[in-house]
Amino acid sequence: RGQQAEKDKADSRQRAEAGLLSHASNASGDPCVVNFPSYWQSKNAGAHGFLVFNIRRQQSKLFQALKRMMHVPDPLNLGKGRDVVSRKKYSGLVLRRAWRVESPILWMQYMAAKFEVGQQMRSCPSLRPLSTKLQQAHEGIDEMSVDSQLNEVFLLHGTKPDLLFKILSNGLVEGFCGGIFGQGNYLAENPCKNDQYVAVDKERDFYGGLKQLHDMLYPAGVEHPGNVYYLLVCRVVMGHYVRTDDASTILKSGGKALWAKDERVLAQIADTPFHYHSLVAETGGVIQRHREFLVFKGTRIYPEYVLAYQRH
């Protein structure tokens, strides 16, 4: 009887885990199977491990949602900040091209990371919901639906043309990033912030270092707009996040340490063996203009869309 009870308990646990994976990844009951999004145009990884598909402007509600995500609510802050390279004046950002990224490998890694976060959150205190300024922009777009139970959100990441192909191939790698809030992947909810970290892509490159990227984004018949910059719209599982405004202590905690180790591992969640899954850096302390969002495991981020925009 005791052995049967243990077996029943184990079976129940397995069913729960399979159900959680199904919820987190739209997978079947088999925890080893991850289904790809129904809106993907191909399940083929391509020669480089990913494919990109142009999102057509006139026909797509999705394009309009991405355009809304490029809206700058505070244009006076464009071109300002400690990390700005160019001090030229401009008053807006205009979306010119958009692509969906379909990477089977990065998607499977993201789904596994999402499953892990979901498993850990079952042992965590009640979840603090996370809202961003981008949520309203993609509301009602089916392919941009998110799992609020895991604080899954869309956030922006600015990058340079010579790094974009590497990111699409490998994902966002925290080891290459660093700043005030540690060695993690930095994301934002306001494109004004991301715009500080980009570099111009002036024209179509047929022979140089950007040829590989341009062959994919601008194949025959697709014109390079000229003088564009790139943002990634990323699907991010923030899970049980922690907040700070001074980069060293947890906000409103009475001075509790933010870090468990070396500004790379966040503190432990109270009464659990797990560490916080992400960090929200609030304004009013060491930063003044824009909130920042940090994730210290790149697999918890899926770069879902590439945006090419111009400054005006």
C-alpha positions as CSV (number, residue, x, y, z in Angstrom):
1,R,0.0,0.0,0.0
2,G,2.9,2.4,0.9
3,Q,4.6,1.7,-2.4
4,Q,1.4,2.3,-4.4
5,A,0.9,5.6,-2.6
6,E,4.5,6.6,-3.5
7,K,3.8,5.6,-7.1
8,D,0.6,7.6,-7.3
9,K,2.4,10.6,-5.9
10,A,5.2,10.3,-8.5
11,D,2.6,9.9,-11.3
12,S,0.8,12.9,-10.1
13,R,4.0,14.9,-10.0
14,Q,4.9,13.9,-13.5
15,R,1.4,14.9,-14.8
16,A,1.8,18.3,-13.1
17,E,5.2,18.9,-14.7
18,A,4.0,17.9,-18.1
19,G,1.0,20.2,-17.7
20,L,3.2,23.1,-16.7
21,L,5.5,22.6,-19.7
22,S,2.4,22.4,-21.9
23,H,1.2,25.7,-20.4
24,A,4.5,27.4,-20.7
25,S,5.4,26.3,-24.2
26,N,2.2,25.2,-25.9
27,A,3.8,21.8,-26.1
28,S,2.2,18.4,-26.1
29,G,2.0,16.3,-22.9
30,D,5.5,15.0,-23.6
31,P,7.9,17.2,-21.6
32,C,10.6,16.5,-24.2
33,V,8.6,18.0,-27.0
34,V,8.3,21.7,-27.7
35,N,6.0,22.9,-30.4
36,F,7.0,26.0,-32.4
37,P,4.6,28.9,-32.7
38,S,1.7,28.4,-35.1
39,Y,2.3,31.7,-36.8
40,W,5.9,30.7,-37.9
41,Q,6.3,30.5,-41.7
42,S,9.0,27.8,-41.5
43,K,10.4,25.2,-39.0
44,N,13.6,25.1,-41.0
45,A,16.6,26.5,-39.1
46,G,18.3,27.6,-42.3
47,A,22.0,27.6,-43.0
48,H,22.8,29.9,-40.1
49,G,20.4,28.4,-37.5
50,F,17.6,31.0,-38.1
51,L,15.5,32.6,-40.7
52,V,14.0,36.1,-40.9
53,F,10.7,37.0,-42.5
54,N,9.7,40.5,-43.6
55,I,6.6,41.9,-41.9
56,R,4.7,43.8,-44.6
57,R,3.7,47.3,-43.7
58,Q,0.3,47.8,-45.3
59,Q,-1.2,44.4,-44.6
60,S,-0.2,43.8,-41.0
61,K,-1.6,44.8,-37.7
62,L,1.6,43.4,-36.3
63,F,3.6,46.0,-38.1
64,Q,1.4,48.7,-36.7
65,A,1.9,47.2,-33.2
66,L,5.7,47.3,-33.6
67,K,5.4,50.9,-34.9
68,R,3.6,51.8,-31.7
69,M,6.4,50.2,-29.7
70,M,8.7,52.7,-31.4
71,H,6.8,55.6,-30.1
72,V,8.9,58.0,-28.0
73,P,6.8,59.6,-25.2
74,D,9.6,61.9,-24.2
75,P,11.3,63.2,-27.4
76,L,13.3,65.8,-25.4
77,N,15.3,63.0,-24.0
78,L,16.4,61.7,-27.4
79,G,20.2,61.9,-27.7
80,K,20.7,62.4,-24.0
81,G,22.4,60.1,-21.4
82,R,25.8,59.1,-20.3
83,D,26.1,56.4,-23.0
84,V,25.1,58.5,-26.0
85,V,27.7,58.6,-28.8
86,S,26.2,61.0,-31.2
87,R,25.0,64.4,-29.9
88,K,23.1,65.4,-33.1
89,K,19.6,66.7,-32.5
90,Y,16.5,64.8,-33.6
91,S,13.0,64.6,-32.4
92,G,11.6,61.2,-33.3
93,L,12.3,57.6,-34.4
94,V,10.5,56.2,-37.5
95,L,10.1,52.5,-38.2
96,R,11.2,51.6,-41.7
97,R,11.5,47.8,-41.8
98,A,10.5,44.9,-39.5
99,W,11.3,41.2,-39.5
100,R,10.2,38.2,-37.5
101,V,13.0,36.0,-36.3
102,E,12.4,32.2,-36.5
103,S,15.2,30.3,-34.7
104,P,14.2,26.8,-33.6
105,I,17.3,26.4,-31.4
106,L,16.9,29.7,-29.6
107,W,13.1,29.0,-29.2
108,M,13.7,25.6,-27.6
109,Q,16.3,27.1,-25.3
110,Y,13.8,29.9,-24.3
111,M,11.0,27.4,-23.7
112,A,13.3,25.2,-21.5
113,A,14.2,28.4,-19.5
114,K,10.6,29.4,-19.2
115,F,9.7,25.9,-17.9
116,E,12.5,26.2,-15.3
117,V,11.2,29.5,-14.1
118,G,7.7,28.2,-13.9
119,Q,8.9,25.2,-11.8
120,Q,10.8,27.4,-9.4
121,M,7.9,29.9,-9.0
122,R,5.8,27.2,-7.6
123,S,8.0,27.4,-4.4
124,C,8.1,31.2,-4.4
125,P,6.0,33.8,-2.6
126,S,3.0,35.3,-4.4
127,L,4.0,36.9,-7.7
128,R,4.3,40.6,-8.0
129,P,2.8,41.4,-11.5
130,L,5.1,43.3,-13.8
131,S,3.6,45.9,-16.2
132,T,5.6,47.8,-18.9
133,K,4.9,50.8,-21.1
134,L,5.0,48.5,-24.1
135,Q,2.0,46.3,-23.1
136,Q,-0.7,48.5,-24.6
137,A,1.1,48.8,-27.9
138,H,0.8,45.0,-28.7
139,E,-2.5,44.4,-26.9
140,G,-4.8,42.2,-29.0
141,I,-2.1,40.9,-31.3
142,D,-2.4,37.2,-31.1
143,E,1.2,36.3,-31.9
144,M,2.4,38.8,-29.3
145,S,0.4,37.2,-26.5
146,V,2.4,36.6,-23.3
147,D,2.1,34.5,-20.1
148,S,1.4,36.9,-17.3
149,Q,1.6,34.1,-14.7
150,L,5.4,34.0,-15.4
151,N,5.7,37.8,-15.9
152,E,6.5,37.2,-19.6
153,V,6.8,40.6,-21.3
154,F,8.2,42.2,-24.5
155,L,11.1,44.5,-24.0
156,L,13.6,46.3,-26.4
157,H,17.3,45.9,-26.9
158,G,19.4,48.2,-29.0
159,T,22.4,46.9,-30.9
160,K,25.0,47.7,-33.5
161,P,24.9,46.4,-37.1
162,D,28.1,44.4,-36.7
163,L,26.7,42.6,-33.7
164,L,23.1,41.9,-35.0
165,F,23.9,38.7,-36.9
166,K,25.8,37.2,-34.0
167,I,22.9,37.9,-31.7
168,L,20.4,36.3,-34.1
169,S,22.7,33.3,-34.3
170,N,23.6,32.9,-30.6
171,G,21.0,34.8,-28.7
172,L,21.8,37.5,-26.1
173,V,24.9,36.4,-24.1
174,E,25.2,38.1,-20.7
175,G,29.0,37.6,-20.6
176,F,29.4,40.3,-23.2
177,C,27.3,42.8,-21.3
178,G,28.0,45.0,-18.3
179,G,27.1,48.2,-16.6
180,I,26.0,49.9,-13.4
181,F,23.6,47.0,-12.6
182,G,26.0,44.1,-13.2
183,Q,26.9,41.7,-15.9
184,G,23.5,40.9,-17.5
185,N,21.5,41.6,-20.6
186,Y,20.1,45.2,-20.5
187,L,16.6,45.9,-21.9
188,A,14.2,48.8,-21.8
189,E,10.6,49.7,-22.3
190,N,11.3,53.1,-24.0
191,P,13.1,53.1,-27.4
192,C,14.6,56.5,-26.3
193,K,16.8,54.5,-23.9
194,N,17.8,51.8,-26.4
195,D,18.6,54.5,-29.0
196,Q,21.7,55.4,-26.9
197,Y,23.4,52.2,-27.7
198,V,22.9,51.8,-31.5
199,A,25.1,52.7,-34.5
200,V,24.1,53.7,-38.0
201,D,23.9,51.2,-40.9
202,K,24.5,53.6,-43.8
203,E,23.9,51.5,-46.9
204,R,23.7,48.1,-48.5
205,D,27.0,46.2,-48.1
206,F,27.7,43.8,-51.0
207,Y,31.3,42.9,-50.1
208,G,32.2,43.9,-46.5
209,G,31.5,42.9,-43.0
210,L,27.8,43.4,-43.1
211,K,27.2,41.4,-46.3
212,Q,25.9,38.3,-44.5
213,L,23.4,40.4,-42.5
214,H,22.3,42.4,-45.5
215,D,21.9,39.3,-47.7
216,M,19.3,38.1,-45.2
217,L,17.5,41.4,-44.4
218,Y,17.7,42.9,-47.9
219,P,17.6,40.2,-50.5
220,A,17.1,41.0,-54.2
221,G,14.1,43.3,-54.6
222,V,14.2,44.6,-51.0
223,E,15.7,48.1,-50.8
224,H,18.0,49.1,-47.9
225,P,16.4,52.3,-46.5
226,G,19.7,53.9,-45.8
227,N,21.0,55.3,-42.5
228,V,19.0,52.9,-40.3
229,Y,19.5,51.7,-36.7
230,Y,18.4,48.4,-35.2
231,L,16.4,47.4,-32.2
232,L,15.4,43.9,-31.1
233,V,11.9,43.3,-29.7
234,C,12.5,40.5,-27.3
235,R,10.1,38.1,-25.5
236,V,11.4,37.9,-21.9
237,V,10.4,35.8,-19.0
238,M,11.0,38.0,-16.0
239,G,9.6,35.6,-13.4
240,H,10.0,36.6,-9.8
241,Y,11.9,39.9,-10.2
242,V,13.6,42.2,-7.7
243,R,13.9,46.0,-7.7
244,T,16.7,48.4,-6.9
245,D,17.5,52.0,-7.4
246,D,21.1,52.0,-6.1
247,A,22.5,48.9,-7.8
248,S,23.5,47.4,-4.4
249,T,20.5,46.9,-2.2
250,I,16.9,45.7,-2.7
251,L,14.4,48.5,-2.9
252,K,12.4,49.1,0.2
253,S,14.0,46.1,2.0
254,G,15.8,48.0,4.8
255,G,19.1,47.6,3.1
256,K,19.2,43.9,2.1
257,A,21.9,43.0,-0.3
258,L,20.9,42.8,-4.0
259,W,23.6,40.4,-5.0
260,A,24.5,36.9,-4.0
261,K,27.8,37.0,-5.9
262,D,29.9,39.4,-8.0
263,E,27.0,41.4,-9.6
264,R,26.2,38.4,-11.7
265,V,23.9,36.4,-9.4
266,L,20.9,38.1,-7.7
267,A,20.0,37.5,-4.1
268,Q,18.0,34.5,-3.0
269,I,14.2,34.7,-2.9
270,A,13.1,34.5,0.8
271,D,12.3,31.0,2.1
272,T,13.4,29.3,-1.2
273,P,16.7,27.9,-2.5
274,F,16.2,29.9,-5.7
275,H,17.6,33.3,-6.8
276,Y,15.5,36.1,-8.2
277,H,15.0,35.6,-11.9
278,S,15.5,39.2,-13.1
279,L,16.1,42.8,-12.0
280,V,14.1,46.0,-12.5
281,A,16.2,49.1,-12.0
282,E,14.0,52.0,-11.0
283,T,14.6,55.7,-11.6
284,G,15.3,58.1,-8.8
285,G,18.6,56.7,-7.6
286,V,21.6,56.1,-9.9
287,I,19.4,56.5,-13.0
288,Q,17.1,59.3,-13.7
289,R,15.2,59.0,-17.0
290,H,14.3,55.4,-17.9
291,R,13.7,52.2,-16.0
292,E,16.0,49.3,-17.0
293,F,15.3,45.6,-17.0
294,L,18.1,43.0,-16.6
295,V,18.2,39.3,-17.2
296,F,21.3,37.4,-16.2
297,K,20.6,34.2,-18.2
298,G,20.4,34.9,-22.0
299,T,18.2,31.8,-22.5
300,R,15.3,33.6,-20.8
301,I,15.2,36.1,-23.7
302,Y,14.0,35.3,-27.2
303,P,14.8,38.0,-29.8
304,E,11.6,37.8,-31.7
305,Y,11.6,40.8,-34.0
306,V,14.2,43.0,-35.7
307,L,13.3,46.6,-36.3
308,A,15.2,49.0,-38.6
309,Y,14.4,52.7,-37.9
310,Q,15.6,56.1,-38.8
311,R,16.1,59.2,-36.7
312,H,14.2,62.3,-37.6
